[in-house]
Amino acid sequence: MANITLSVEEEVIRKVRKIAIDKNTTLTQMVREYLISVAERDADQKARALKGLEATFQKLSRDMGERDWVREDLYER
């Protein structure tokens, strides 16, 4: 596990420490859980976007038939 250093107003730290005590946890654990939730939320959003994109491709795809040409034929004049 990595350590990070944050700069936060002293008053904010005091308030959050009191909240942490009321919730029977620590400031560190609250920050850790928040960062985990941000990472999970981002991963979920990306997964939903990918699923939507794949559904759109599936819906809009059309059968092009078999390829009956070779690349070299495209360059013949």
C-alpha positions in Angstrom: 0.0 0.0 0.0 1.3 3.4 -0.9 1.3 6.5 1.3 0.2 9.9 0.0 0.5 13.4 1.5 -2.4 15.9 1.4 -2.7 19.5 2.3 -6.0 20.2 4.0 -7.2 23.0 6.2 -6.8 22.2 9.9 -10.5 23.0 10.6 -11.6 20.5 8.0 -9.3 17.8 9.5 -10.7 18.4 12.9 -14.3 18.2 11.7 -13.7 15.0 9.7 -11.8 13.4 12.6 -14.9 13.9 14.8 -17.1 12.4 12.0 -14.7 9.5 11.8 -14.9 8.9 15.6 -18.7 9.0 15.4 -18.6 6.4 12.6 -16.2 4.3 14.5 -13.5 4.6 11.9 -10.4 6.7 11.1 -9.8 9.7 8.8 -7.3 7.5 6.9 -10.0 4.8 6.4 -12.5 7.4 5.2 -10.1 8.8 2.7 -9.2 5.3 1.5 -12.8 4.3 1.1 -13.5 7.5 -0.8 -10.6 7.0 -3.2 -11.7 3.4 -3.8 -15.3 4.5 -4.6 -14.0 7.1 -7.1 -11.9 4.4 -8.8 -14.8 2.0 -8.9 -17.3 4.6 -10.1 -14.9 5.5 -13.0 -14.5 1.9 -14.0 -18.3 1.4 -13.9 -18.8 4.5 -16.1 -16.2 3.2 -18.6 -17.8 -0.2 -18.7 -21.3 1.2 -19.3 -19.9 3.5 -22.1 -18.2 0.5 -23.7 -21.3 -1.6 -23.4 -23.4 1.2 -25.0 -20.9 1.6 -27.8 -20.8 -2.1 -28.5 -24.7 -2.2 -28.6 -24.7 0.7 -31.0 -22.2 -1.0 -33.3 -24.2 -4.2 -33.2 -27.4 -2.3 -34.0 -26.0 -0.3 -36.8 -23.7 -2.9 -38.4 -24.7 -4.1 -41.9 -23.6 -7.2 -43.8 -21.2 -6.1 -46.5 -21.1 -9.5 -48.2 -18.1 -11.5 -49.0 -14.9 -9.7 -50.1 -14.4 -10.5 -53.8 -11.5 -8.2 -54.4 -7.8 -8.1 -53.5 -6.0 -5.0 -52.4 -3.9 -4.8 -55.6 -7.0 -4.5 -57.7 -7.8 -1.2 -55.9 -4.6 0.4 -57.3 -5.0 -0.7 -60.9 -5.7 2.1 -63.3 
